[in-house]
Amino acid sequence: MENVNDSKLGRRDFLITAGLAGASMAAGSIANAAPPQNGRRPKTKSVMGLRTPKMETVRVGFIGVGSRGSGHVTTMLTLEGVDVKAISDTHRPNAERSAQACVAAGRSAPDLYTEGDRAYRQMLERDDIDVVLISTPWDWHVPMSVDAMKAGKHVLLEVPAAQTVEGCWELVETAEQTQRNCMMLENVCYGREELMVLNMCRQGLFGELLHGEAAYIHDLRGQMNEVERGTGSWRTYEYARHNGNLYPTHGLGPVAQYMNVNRGDRLDYLTSMSSPALVREKYAKDHFPEGHKWRKLKFTAGDINTTLVKTALGRTIMIQWDEQLPRPYTRHNLIQGTQGCWAGFPDRIVVEGKSPSTERWEQGKDLDRWYREYDHPLWKRLEAEAKRNGGHGGMDFVMLWRIVYCLRNGEPLDQDVYDAAAWSVITPLSERSVKNRGQSVDVPDFTRGEWKKAPPLAIVS
Amino acid sequence: MENVNDSKLGRRDFLITAGLAGASMAAGSIANAAPPQNGRRPKTKSVMGLRTPKMETVRVGFIGVGSRGSGHVTTMLTLEGVDVKAISDTHRPNAERSAQACVAAGRSAPDLYTEGDRAYRQMLERDDIDVVLISTPWDWHVPMSVDAMKAGKHVLLEVPAAQTVEGCWELVETAEQTQRNCMMLENVCYGREELMVLNMCRQGLFGELLHGEAAYIHDLRGQMNEVERGTGSWRTYEYARHNGNLYPTHGLGPVAQYMNVNRGDRLDYLTSMSSPALVREKYAKDHFPEGHKWRKLKFTAGDINTTLVKTALGRTIMIQWDEQLPRPYTRHNLIQGTQGCWAGFPDRIVVEGKSPSTERWEQGKDLDRWYREYDHPLWKRLEAEAKRNGGHGGMDFVMLWRIVYCLRNGEPLDQDVYDAAAWSVITPLSERSVKNRGQSVDVPDFTRGEWKKAPPLAIVS
């Protein structure tokens, strides 16, 4: 779940020094786009439910093959009908390592593009690439995606899709202008539990859905030890640039799918509060010598952020973010309906009329019968392969398998650019609310009304 | 934890019909008080840390001895130095039942005041009562407390203390004018776990405190079957009069104590969102015939409410309320600091440098060593008696024992009127935020600056 591309450090340092933190300013790709007004952007042709011509072979180019992107290469190599054509990474050894993986898998060696920050643009000029998979530091997500779509490629983009409202709109508008897919790779939506809960929700097991809870609570302080290279070397700066929910999509993505956000409902407004930011400064002091770059940073991101979202249908979603406190991992993954509730970490369920009592959770071995009845067909079909091939408990494999399946069969992808925008925009909007005493902030309707007509997501295989 | 006084139904129905829902309007006791302005009430003599002359015997009068108040009578009878002087209840059989309990315990029979809504005022005219303990429906809390303090009595008041901002100010101002105690009986603050966690916080086990979580999630739909008498007969109307957090104090009280709210920190502002209100209407339809009074109610209180509070020191508290969804009970009881975290339901802990790993909770039998090291002295002293005598796992006994101890020794009570106001005001402020798209609302500083000077709460025995 980390994006890694290590060679941008010099440039990033420059950006931070110059105060040019916005992704779109950094890239300048659509620098003159009109400023967004909530829900009032001129509507161009929607890409909701976009179907593209069937691809016999999905020809992929990768941008960024650090610890995250290299995993995607490996997984792609296990799939039928995929051709890894080219790889761009500013750190040549990364690119070579993934190229070797291709050869080791009996494929032809991909072409490499590794000279400088703009090498990926050369790769985009090729006409034998259908899809570009982007796993780079967050700043680069928007400009690279925009460039790729403008070059006629479909985009698979690591999370978060964008960190600014303007960046979200750029992705939406470019996808519409170019009629290309821009799917954010929210892998958690393909976890076994998440797929099963989606299945449960679609079958009405919990009744009418009322409330969800999502989180990314994951102590990542240790990444600060990646000082010169690796995720920590660029991600650490993010904690000194923001104060809000910096990483909302792993928790929110599945809950948004349960609730049919953008497909019958939508995120309407939110409010957000952050605690003080204390532990990263302490970690820097405890682990790095005086004068070290981490000790010069002023960490601004409150150690734990809590955001509340209200949907157009009146439901509520609580989203938490905390990447530094000493505490076990959780994404919450809670969905509450009129008839019952599922919650994760640890997994537990209660359903009125079906559980022995609603005063006690069913968990542990009690869950076996629920898996038997509700495991998602996609999971059941892929379980064996997923466990063999995929990272993160198989979810990475299932995600890429499903994307390749859809592209080869001319079916719409499960997540579209509106999802990418709605799930990612939590970051800048939470920042705005945090800054302003928790005042609530409207969430733009990136679909511009299309959410009312869109059918519920039904992931089938 | 329920307040029961059953005989006000006719009057309540009138109030609801006439739209006169506010407690202060209902009572008219300080009807002409100036409207409050946040933190700008004229400061009268604070009752923070109020010490009153030692009482050899604590002479108590009870108002309301339904299912909750009768329990308090029983518990009081187990304490040394307590004299139950009088009981008022508009339902005479209630009063007689508690009087018999006194006699059965070898005490003299208390005098009874049972004729009509104002009978309690006759009781207040006695000069042999020091303390009045009020366990009546919520509407009556403010007027009865105000009347009692004006009659020179100290007040022990069931939760919530008030349901309106004005009601909170009335309690504060009256306590200051009369220099009387007005303690809300937040029994949960005296639970074994809560006392232990308070002890842990005071000893700095979790480092600097950053974030807390509190809840009252308790499926109480079944109370609707108390149609003519009992808690449901009056509380059911509350769900048709509000939309917010109707019952914040059981969750918030302990967390506020951990954080030294009103004693070094204070609640600054909050924001709140409610889900749709669906399940009580369904319950009414499923369980009561057409034309039944429950089927005529329009339930307004969203099935689950989530409120975020920010403190003056920048900490955050998430508070949830849900008295109707099919789901196991929880008060969350989570406190997160820079070094570790405690969470309840189920109880679990993690402390950096002390737990085997911060990636896994210590729970179940792992907790034994924590109890051995951190059980609160008050709990250890009272455990055996508490388990024998008290409701709610002993917390009721410990609470009343501690109150009687303080009064007999001339020591300040652990909770004061500022706590009662700050913890209860969540209800009207959350309602205001819910109504207004989650806009944040300032929390009045009921202490008017005294919170900055007050020492931390140290419950000792």
Chai-1 contact restraints between the chains, C-beta under 6 A:
chainA,res_idxA,chainB,res_idxB,connection_type,confidence,min_distance_angstrom,max_distance_angstrom,comment,restraint_id
A,L210,B,S275,contact,1.0,0.0,6.0,A-B,restraint_1
A,L210,B,D303,contact,1.0,0.0,6.0,A-B,restraint_2
A,H211,B,S275,contact,1.0,0.0,6.0,A-B,restraint_3
A,H211,B,I304,contact,1.0,0.0,6.0,A-B,restraint_4
A,Y269,B,R437,contact,1.0,0.0,6.0,A-B,restraint_5
A,T271,B,T271,contact,1.0,0.0,6.0,A-B,restraint_6
A,T271,B,G438,contact,1.0,0.0,6.0,A-B,restraint_7
A,M273,B,L308,contact,1.0,0.0,6.0,A-B,restraint_8
A,M273,B,K310,contact,1.0,0.0,6.0,A-B,restraint_9
A,M273,B,T316,contact,1.0,0.0,6.0,A-B,restraint_10
A,S275,B,L210,contact,1.0,0.0,6.0,A-B,restraint_11
A,S275,B,H211,contact,1.0,0.0,6.0,A-B,restraint_12
A,S275,B,R315,contact,1.0,0.0,6.0,A-B,restraint_13
A,S275,B,T316,contact,1.0,0.0,6.0,A-B,restraint_14
A,P276,B,G314,contact,1.0,0.0,6.0,A-B,restraint_15
A,L278,B,T338,contact,1.0,0.0,6.0,A-B,restraint_16
A,V279,B,T338,contact,1.0,0.0,6.0,A-B,restraint_17
A,D303,B,L210,contact,1.0,0.0,6.0,A-B,restraint_18
A,I304,B,H211,contact,1.0,0.0,6.0,A-B,restraint_19
A,T306,B,L308,contact,1.0,0.0,6.0,A-B,restraint_20
A,T306,B,T316,contact,1.0,0.0,6.0,A-B,restraint_21
A,T306,B,M318,contact,1.0,0.0,6.0,A-B,restraint_22
A,L308,B,M273,contact,1.0,0.0,6.0,A-B,restraint_23
A,L308,B,T306,contact,1.0,0.0,6.0,A-B,restraint_24
A,K310,B,M273,contact,1.0,0.0,6.0,A-B,restraint_25
A,G314,B,P276,contact,1.0,0.0,6.0,A-B,restraint_26
A,R315,B,S275,contact,1.0,0.0,6.0,A-B,restraint_27
A,T316,B,M273,contact,1.0,0.0,6.0,A-B,restraint_28
A,T316,B,S275,contact,1.0,0.0,6.0,A-B,restraint_29
A,T316,B,T306,contact,1.0,0.0,6.0,A-B,restraint_30
A,M318,B,T306,contact,1.0,0.0,6.0,A-B,restraint_31
A,P326,B,G340,contact,1.0,0.0,6.0,A-B,restraint_32
A,P326,B,E352,contact,1.0,0.0,6.0,A-B,restraint_33
A,P326,B,T358,contact,1.0,0.0,6.0,A-B,restraint_34
A,R327,B,C341,contact,1.0,0.0,6.0,A-B,restraint_35
A,R327,B,V350,contact,1.0,0.0,6.0,A-B,restraint_36
A,P328,B,E359,contact,1.0,0.0,6.0,A-B,restraint_37
A,P328,B,R360,contact,1.0,0.0,6.0,A-B,restraint_38
A,P328,B,W361,contact,1.0,0.0,6.0,A-B,restraint_39
A,T338,B,L278,contact,1.0,0.0,6.0,A-B,restraint_40
A,T338,B,V279,contact,1.0,0.0,6.0,A-B,restraint_41
A,G340,B,P326,contact,1.0,0.0,6.0,A-B,restraint_42
A,C341,B,R327,contact,1.0,0.0,6.0,A-B,restraint_43
A,V350,B,R327,contact,1.0,0.0,6.0,A-B,restraint_44
A,E352,B,P326,contact,1.0,0.0,6.0,A-B,restraint_45
A,T358,B,P326,contact,1.0,0.0,6.0,A-B,restraint_46
A,E359,B,P328,contact,1.0,0.0,6.0,A-B,restraint_47
A,R360,B,P328,contact,1.0,0.0,6.0,A-B,restraint_48
A,W361,B,P328,contact,1.0,0.0,6.0,A-B,restraint_49
A,R437,B,Y269,contact,1.0,0.0,6.0,A-B,restraint_50
A,R437,B,S440,contact,1.0,0.0,6.0,A-B,restraint_51
A,G438,B,T271,contact,1.0,0.0,6.0,A-B,restraint_52
A,G438,B,S440,contact,1.0,0.0,6.0,A-B,restraint_53
A,Q439,B,S440,contact,1.0,0.0,6.0,A-B,restraint_54
A,S440,B,R437,contact,1.0,0.0,6.0,A-B,restraint_55
A,S440,B,G438,contact,1.0,0.0,6.0,A-B,restraint_56
A,S440,B,Q439,contact,1.0,0.0,6.0,A-B,restraint_57
